[in-house]
Amino acid sequence: MCRCLLHVPEHPGSPTYCLEHLIEGDYIKYNNNCGFVEGADAEDERVRDTPQAFSHFTFEHTQGQKIVVDIQGVGDLYTDPQIHSVGKIGCVITFVGLSLRD
């Protein structure tokens, strides 16, 4: 979740940045938009089942109409997951700071 907005009017284009808290620990990309699954063919103690289970749950719960992918983060604190949906060309919803602990 965006914790702070930083507006820099003196820079070209007057950009605004969204800042987040630092997530400490081993940052792992568990899956992506194209079918990659971390640790799918290896035993790695860092790899968690939660991200793949959550992607599968979203697919089953929506009867195959949506799936949450691109899950990455530390432990069960995830950042920037993507929601893919059937028939929604050009529309991707991005969430920042999703935590299954919340």
MODELLER restraints for C-alpha pairs under 7 A, 6 or more apart:
rsr = mdl.restraints
at = mdl.atoms
rsr.add(forms.Gaussian(group=physical.xy_distance, feature=features.Distance(at['CA:1:A'], at['CA:20:A']), mean=6.77, stdev=0.5))
rsr.add(forms.Gaussian(group=physical.xy_distance, feature=features.Distance(at['CA:1:A'], at['CA:96:A']), mean=4.88, stdev=0.5))
rsr.add(forms.Gaussian(group=physical.xy_distance, feature=features.Distance(at['CA:1:A'], at['CA:97:A']), mean=4.39, stdev=0.5))
rsr.add(forms.Gaussian(group=physical.xy_distance, feature=features.Distance(at['CA:2:A'], at['CA:18:A']), mean=5.72, stdev=0.5))
rsr.add(forms.Gaussian(group=physical.xy_distance, feature=features.Distance(at['CA:2:A'], at['CA:19:A']), mean=5.88, stdev=0.5))
rsr.add(forms.Gaussian(group=physical.xy_distance, feature=features.Distance(at['CA:2:A'], at['CA:20:A']), mean=5.43, stdev=0.5))
rsr.add(forms.Gaussian(group=physical.xy_distance, feature=features.Distance(at['CA:2:A'], at['CA:96:A']), mean=6.98, stdev=0.5))
rsr.add(forms.Gaussian(group=physical.xy_distance, feature=features.Distance(at['CA:3:A'], at['CA:19:A']), mean=5.92, stdev=0.5))
rsr.add(forms.Gaussian(group=physical.xy_distance, feature=features.Distance(at['CA:3:A'], at['CA:20:A']), mean=5.33, stdev=0.5))
rsr.add(forms.Gaussian(group=physical.xy_distance, feature=features.Distance(at['CA:4:A'], at['CA:18:A']), mean=5.86, stdev=0.5))
rsr.add(forms.Gaussian(group=physical.xy_distance, feature=features.Distance(at['CA:4:A'], at['CA:19:A']), mean=5.13, stdev=0.5))
rsr.add(forms.Gaussian(group=physical.xy_distance, feature=features.Distance(at['CA:4:A'], at['CA:20:A']), mean=6.87, stdev=0.5))
rsr.add(forms.Gaussian(group=physical.xy_distance, feature=features.Distance(at['CA:5:A'], at['CA:16:A']), mean=6.63, stdev=0.5))
rsr.add(forms.Gaussian(group=physical.xy_distance, feature=features.Distance(at['CA:5:A'], at['CA:17:A']), mean=5.61, stdev=0.5))
rsr.add(forms.Gaussian(group=physical.xy_distance, feature=features.Distance(at['CA:5:A'], at['CA:18:A']), mean=4.73, stdev=0.5))
rsr.add(forms.Gaussian(group=physical.xy_distance, feature=features.Distance(at['CA:5:A'], at['CA:19:A']), mean=6.18, stdev=0.5))
rsr.add(forms.Gaussian(group=physical.xy_distance, feature=features.Distance(at['CA:6:A'], at['CA:16:A']), mean=5.46, stdev=0.5))
rsr.add(forms.Gaussian(group=physical.xy_distance, feature=features.Distance(at['CA:6:A'], at['CA:17:A']), mean=5.02, stdev=0.5))
rsr.add(forms.Gaussian(group=physical.xy_distance, feature=features.Distance(at['CA:6:A'], at['CA:18:A']), mean=6.44, stdev=0.5))
rsr.add(forms.Gaussian(group=physical.xy_distance, feature=features.Distance(at['CA:7:A'], at['CA:15:A']), mean=6.00, stdev=0.5))
rsr.add(forms.Gaussian(group=physical.xy_distance, feature=features.Distance(at['CA:7:A'], at['CA:16:A']), mean=4.19, stdev=0.5))
rsr.add(forms.Gaussian(group=physical.xy_distance, feature=features.Distance(at['CA:7:A'], at['CA:17:A']), mean=6.36, stdev=0.5))
rsr.add(forms.Gaussian(group=physical.xy_distance, feature=features.Distance(at['CA:8:A'], at['CA:14:A']), mean=5.56, stdev=0.5))
rsr.add(forms.Gaussian(group=physical.xy_distance, feature=features.Distance(at['CA:8:A'], at['CA:15:A']), mean=5.61, stdev=0.5))
rsr.add(forms.Gaussian(group=physical.xy_distance, feature=features.Distance(at['CA:8:A'], at['CA:16:A']), mean=6.20, stdev=0.5))
rsr.add(forms.Gaussian(group=physical.xy_distance, feature=features.Distance(at['CA:9:A'], at['CA:15:A']), mean=6.65, stdev=0.5))
rsr.add(forms.Gaussian(group=physical.xy_distance, feature=features.Distance(at['CA:25:A'], at['CA:74:A']), mean=6.03, stdev=0.5))
rsr.add(forms.Gaussian(group=physical.xy_distance, feature=features.Distance(at['CA:26:A'], at['CA:74:A']), mean=5.81, stdev=0.5))
rsr.add(forms.Gaussian(group=physical.xy_distance, feature=features.Distance(at['CA:27:A'], at['CA:73:A']), mean=5.00, stdev=0.5))
rsr.add(forms.Gaussian(group=physical.xy_distance, feature=features.Distance(at['CA:27:A'], at['CA:74:A']), mean=4.87, stdev=0.5))
rsr.add(forms.Gaussian(group=physical.xy_distance, feature=features.Distance(at['CA:28:A'], at['CA:72:A']), mean=5.53, stdev=0.5))
rsr.add(forms.Gaussian(group=physical.xy_distance, feature=features.Distance(at['CA:28:A'], at['CA:73:A']), mean=5.45, stdev=0.5))
rsr.add(forms.Gaussian(group=physical.xy_distance, feature=features.Distance(at['CA:28:A'], at['CA:74:A']), mean=6.35, stdev=0.5))
rsr.add(forms.Gaussian(group=physical.xy_distance, feature=features.Distance(at['CA:29:A'], at['CA:38:A']), mean=6.90, stdev=0.5))
rsr.add(forms.Gaussian(group=physical.xy_distance, feature=features.Distance(at['CA:29:A'], at['CA:71:A']), mean=6.24, stdev=0.5))
rsr.add(forms.Gaussian(group=physical.xy_distance, feature=features.Distance(at['CA:29:A'], at['CA:72:A']), mean=4.10, stdev=0.5))
rsr.add(forms.Gaussian(group=physical.xy_distance, feature=features.Distance(at['CA:29:A'], at['CA:73:A']), mean=6.51, stdev=0.5))
rsr.add(forms.Gaussian(group=physical.xy_distance, feature=features.Distance(at['CA:30:A'], at['CA:37:A']), mean=5.85, stdev=0.5))
rsr.add(forms.Gaussian(group=physical.xy_distance, feature=features.Distance(at['CA:30:A'], at['CA:38:A']), mean=4.88, stdev=0.5))
rsr.add(forms.Gaussian(group=physical.xy_distance, feature=features.Distance(at['CA:30:A'], at['CA:51:A']), mean=6.55, stdev=0.5))
rsr.add(forms.Gaussian(group=physical.xy_distance, feature=features.Distance(at['CA:30:A'], at['CA:71:A']), mean=5.55, stdev=0.5))
rsr.add(forms.Gaussian(group=physical.xy_distance, feature=features.Distance(at['CA:30:A'], at['CA:72:A']), mean=5.38, stdev=0.5))
rsr.add(forms.Gaussian(group=physical.xy_distance, feature=features.Distance(at['CA:31:A'], at['CA:37:A']), mean=4.44, stdev=0.5))
rsr.add(forms.Gaussian(group=physical.xy_distance, feature=features.Distance(at['CA:31:A'], at['CA:38:A']), mean=6.00, stdev=0.5))
rsr.add(forms.Gaussian(group=physical.xy_distance, feature=features.Distance(at['CA:31:A'], at['CA:69:A']), mean=6.35, stdev=0.5))
rsr.add(forms.Gaussian(group=physical.xy_distance, feature=features.Distance(at['CA:31:A'], at['CA:70:A']), mean=5.16, stdev=0.5))
rsr.add(forms.Gaussian(group=physical.xy_distance, feature=features.Distance(at['CA:31:A'], at['CA:71:A']), mean=5.49, stdev=0.5))
rsr.add(forms.Gaussian(group=physical.xy_distance, feature=features.Distance(at['CA:32:A'], at['CA:69:A']), mean=5.77, stdev=0.5))
rsr.add(forms.Gaussian(group=physical.xy_distance, feature=features.Distance(at['CA:32:A'], at['CA:70:A']), mean=3.82, stdev=0.5))
rsr.add(forms.Gaussian(group=physical.xy_distance, feature=features.Distance(at['CA:32:A'], at['CA:71:A']), mean=6.60, stdev=0.5))
rsr.add(forms.Gaussian(group=physical.xy_distance, feature=features.Distance(at['CA:33:A'], at['CA:69:A']), mean=5.91, stdev=0.5))
rsr.add(forms.Gaussian(group=physical.xy_distance, feature=features.Distance(at['CA:33:A'], at['CA:70:A']), mean=5.44, stdev=0.5))
rsr.add(forms.Gaussian(group=physical.xy_distance, feature=features.Distance(at['CA:38:A'], at['CA:47:A']), mean=6.94, stdev=0.5))
rsr.add(forms.Gaussian(group=physical.xy_distance, feature=features.Distance(at['CA:39:A'], at['CA:47:A']), mean=6.23, stdev=0.5))
rsr.add(forms.Gaussian(group=physical.xy_distance, feature=features.Distance(at['CA:51:A'], at['CA:71:A']), mean=6.40, stdev=0.5))
rsr.add(forms.Gaussian(group=physical.xy_distance, feature=features.Distance(at['CA:55:A'], at['CA:67:A']), mean=5.88, stdev=0.5))
rsr.add(forms.Gaussian(group=physical.xy_distance, feature=features.Distance(at['CA:55:A'], at['CA:68:A']), mean=5.11, stdev=0.5))
rsr.add(forms.Gaussian(group=physical.xy_distance, feature=features.Distance(at['CA:55:A'], at['CA:69:A']), mean=5.99, stdev=0.5))
rsr.add(forms.Gaussian(group=physical.xy_distance, feature=features.Distance(at['CA:58:A'], at['CA:66:A']), mean=6.56, stdev=0.5))
rsr.add(forms.Gaussian(group=physical.xy_distance, feature=features.Distance(at['CA:58:A'], at['CA:67:A']), mean=5.16, stdev=0.5))
rsr.add(forms.Gaussian(group=physical.xy_distance, feature=features.Distance(at['CA:58:A'], at['CA:68:A']), mean=6.26, stdev=0.5))
rsr.add(forms.Gaussian(group=physical.xy_distance, feature=features.Distance(at['CA:59:A'], at['CA:65:A']), mean=6.74, stdev=0.5))
rsr.add(forms.Gaussian(group=physical.xy_distance, feature=features.Distance(at['CA:59:A'], at['CA:66:A']), mean=5.50, stdev=0.5))
rsr.add(forms.Gaussian(group=physical.xy_distance, feature=features.Distance(at['CA:59:A'], at['CA:67:A']), mean=4.67, stdev=0.5))
rsr.add(forms.Gaussian(group=physical.xy_distance, feature=features.Distance(at['CA:65:A'], at['CA:85:A']), mean=5.55, stdev=0.5))
rsr.add(forms.Gaussian(group=physical.xy_distance, feature=features.Distance(at['CA:65:A'], at['CA:86:A']), mean=5.29, stdev=0.5))
rsr.add(forms.Gaussian(group=physical.xy_distance, feature=features.Distance(at['CA:66:A'], at['CA:83:A']), mean=6.64, stdev=0.5))
rsr.add(forms.Gaussian(group=physical.xy_distance, feature=features.Distance(at['CA:66:A'], at['CA:84:A']), mean=5.45, stdev=0.5))
rsr.add(forms.Gaussian(group=physical.xy_distance, feature=features.Distance(at['CA:66:A'], at['CA:85:A']), mean=4.22, stdev=0.5))
rsr.add(forms.Gaussian(group=physical.xy_distance, feature=features.Distance(at['CA:66:A'], at['CA:86:A']), mean=6.46, stdev=0.5))
rsr.add(forms.Gaussian(group=physical.xy_distance, feature=features.Distance(at['CA:67:A'], at['CA:83:A']), mean=5.68, stdev=0.5))
rsr.add(forms.Gaussian(group=physical.xy_distance, feature=features.Distance(at['CA:67:A'], at['CA:84:A']), mean=5.35, stdev=0.5))
rsr.add(forms.Gaussian(group=physical.xy_distance, feature=features.Distance(at['CA:67:A'], at['CA:85:A']), mean=6.59, stdev=0.5))
rsr.add(forms.Gaussian(group=physical.xy_distance, feature=features.Distance(at['CA:68:A'], at['CA:81:A']), mean=6.47, stdev=0.5))
rsr.add(forms.Gaussian(group=physical.xy_distance, feature=features.Distance(at['CA:68:A'], at['CA:82:A']), mean=5.54, stdev=0.5))
rsr.add(forms.Gaussian(group=physical.xy_distance, feature=features.Distance(at['CA:68:A'], at['CA:83:A']), mean=4.51, stdev=0.5))
rsr.add(forms.Gaussian(group=physical.xy_distance, feature=features.Distance(at['CA:68:A'], at['CA:84:A']), mean=6.36, stdev=0.5))
rsr.add(forms.Gaussian(group=physical.xy_distance, feature=features.Distance(at['CA:69:A'], at['CA:81:A']), mean=5.76, stdev=0.5))
rsr.add(forms.Gaussian(group=physical.xy_distance, feature=features.Distance(at['CA:69:A'], at['CA:82:A']), mean=5.33, stdev=0.5))
rsr.add(forms.Gaussian(group=physical.xy_distance, feature=features.Distance(at['CA:69:A'], at['CA:83:A']), mean=6.42, stdev=0.5))
rsr.add(forms.Gaussian(group=physical.xy_distance, feature=features.Distance(at['CA:70:A'], at['CA:81:A']), mean=4.98, stdev=0.5))
rsr.add(forms.Gaussian(group=physical.xy_distance, feature=features.Distance(at['CA:70:A'], at['CA:82:A']), mean=5.74, stdev=0.5))
rsr.add(forms.Gaussian(group=physical.xy_distance, feature=features.Distance(at['CA:71:A'], at['CA:78:A']), mean=6.31, stdev=0.5))
rsr.add(forms.Gaussian(group=physical.xy_distance, feature=features.Distance(at['CA:71:A'], at['CA:79:A']), mean=6.89, stdev=0.5))
rsr.add(forms.Gaussian(group=physical.xy_distance, feature=features.Distance(at['CA:71:A'], at['CA:81:A']), mean=4.97, stdev=0.5))
rsr.add(forms.Gaussian(group=physical.xy_distance, feature=features.Distance(at['CA:72:A'], at['CA:78:A']), mean=5.33, stdev=0.5))
rsr.add(forms.Gaussian(group=physical.xy_distance, feature=features.Distance(at['CA:72:A'], at['CA:79:A']), mean=5.80, stdev=0.5))
rsr.add(forms.Gaussian(group=physical.xy_distance, feature=features.Distance(at['CA:73:A'], at['CA:79:A']), mean=5.64, stdev=0.5))
rsr.add(forms.Gaussian(group=physical.xy_distance, feature=features.Distance(at['CA:76:A'], at['CA:99:A']), mean=6.33, stdev=0.5))
rsr.add(forms.Gaussian(group=physical.xy_distance, feature=features.Distance(at['CA:76:A'], at['CA:100:A']), mean=6.13, stdev=0.5))
rsr.add(forms.Gaussian(group=physical.xy_distance, feature=features.Distance(at['CA:77:A'], at['CA:98:A']), mean=6.51, stdev=0.5))
rsr.add(forms.Gaussian(group=physical.xy_distance, feature=features.Distance(at['CA:77:A'], at['CA:99:A']), mean=4.56, stdev=0.5))
rsr.add(forms.Gaussian(group=physical.xy_distance, feature=features.Distance(at['CA:77:A'], at['CA:100:A']), mean=6.69, stdev=0.5))
rsr.add(forms.Gaussian(group=physical.xy_distance, feature=features.Distance(at['CA:78:A'], at['CA:97:A']), mean=5.98, stdev=0.5))
rsr.add(forms.Gaussian(group=physical.xy_distance, feature=features.Distance(at['CA:78:A'], at['CA:98:A']), mean=5.24, stdev=0.5))
rsr.add(forms.Gaussian(group=physical.xy_distance, feature=features.Distance(at['CA:78:A'], at['CA:99:A']), mean=5.62, stdev=0.5))
rsr.add(forms.Gaussian(group=physical.xy_distance, feature=features.Distance(at['CA:79:A'], at['CA:96:A']), mean=5.11, stdev=0.5))
rsr.add(forms.Gaussian(group=physical.xy_distance, feature=features.Distance(at['CA:79:A'], at['CA:97:A']), mean=4.71, stdev=0.5))
rsr.add(forms.Gaussian(group=physical.xy_distance, feature=features.Distance(at['CA:79:A'], at['CA:98:A']), mean=5.79, stdev=0.5))
rsr.add(forms.Gaussian(group=physical.xy_distance, feature=features.Distance(at['CA:80:A'], at['CA:94:A']), mean=5.89, stdev=0.5))
rsr.add(forms.Gaussian(group=physical.xy_distance, feature=features.Distance(at['CA:80:A'], at['CA:95:A']), mean=5.14, stdev=0.5))
rsr.add(forms.Gaussian(group=physical.xy_distance, feature=features.Distance(at['CA:80:A'], at['CA:96:A']), mean=4.69, stdev=0.5))
rsr.add(forms.Gaussian(group=physical.xy_distance, feature=features.Distance(at['CA:80:A'], at['CA:97:A']), mean=6.80, stdev=0.5))
rsr.add(forms.Gaussian(group=physical.xy_distance, feature=features.Distance(at['CA:81:A'], at['CA:94:A']), mean=6.07, stdev=0.5))
rsr.add(forms.Gaussian(group=physical.xy_distance, feature=features.Distance(at['CA:81:A'], at['CA:95:A']), mean=5.86, stdev=0.5))
rsr.add(forms.Gaussian(group=physical.xy_distance, feature=features.Distance(at['CA:82:A'], at['CA:92:A']), mean=6.59, stdev=0.5))
rsr.add(forms.Gaussian(group=physical.xy_distance, feature=features.Distance(at['CA:82:A'], at['CA:93:A']), mean=5.96, stdev=0.5))
rsr.add(forms.Gaussian(group=physical.xy_distance, feature=features.Distance(at['CA:82:A'], at['CA:94:A']), mean=5.16, stdev=0.5))
rsr.add(forms.Gaussian(group=physical.xy_distance, feature=features.Distance(at['CA:83:A'], at['CA:92:A']), mean=6.13, stdev=0.5))
rsr.add(forms.Gaussian(group=physical.xy_distance, feature=features.Distance(at['CA:83:A'], at['CA:93:A']), mean=5.61, stdev=0.5))
rsr.add(forms.Gaussian(group=physical.xy_distance, feature=features.Distance(at['CA:83:A'], at['CA:94:A']), mean=6.97, stdev=0.5))
rsr.add(forms.Gaussian(group=physical.xy_distance, feature=features.Distance(at['CA:84:A'], at['CA:92:A']), mean=6.48, stdev=0.5))
